[in-house]
Amino acid sequence: MEELMSFLQTYSEILTGAAIIVMGLLLMLFLMGILRQIKRLNKSLGSITANMQAYFDVILQEEEPAPEAPVKVQEATKSESGESEEILVEQKLTEQEQEEVFNAVLQEYFS
């Protein structure tokens, strides 16, 4: 025990410096891990932001009407009111189906 005490007293300055260096190295390793995690989070955030931008671009994009739709509307005005209502109902159903498919694709894309 006395030998240990004399060793610590003799080399206390060197041991203190070594302890400071070891603590600094451990701190540097922790900081490197934190920086690595921040880079991963930044990359994920960039990916999420790009996906959100693509989602909003699709939503805000104006849909071009199909060339058949105006023909059906013109036929509906010429035909009886019962037939025109039937055509309008069919158009609404197709629009709802397209919207459901679109939403399903977006959910699959973002999940």
Secondary structure, DSSP 8 states (H G I E B T S, - for coil): -HHHHHHHHHTHHHHHHHHHHHHHHHHHHHHHHHHHHHHHHHHHHHHHHHHHHHHHHHHHS-----THHHHHHHHHHHS-HHHHHHHHHHHHHHHHHHHHHHHHHHHHHH-
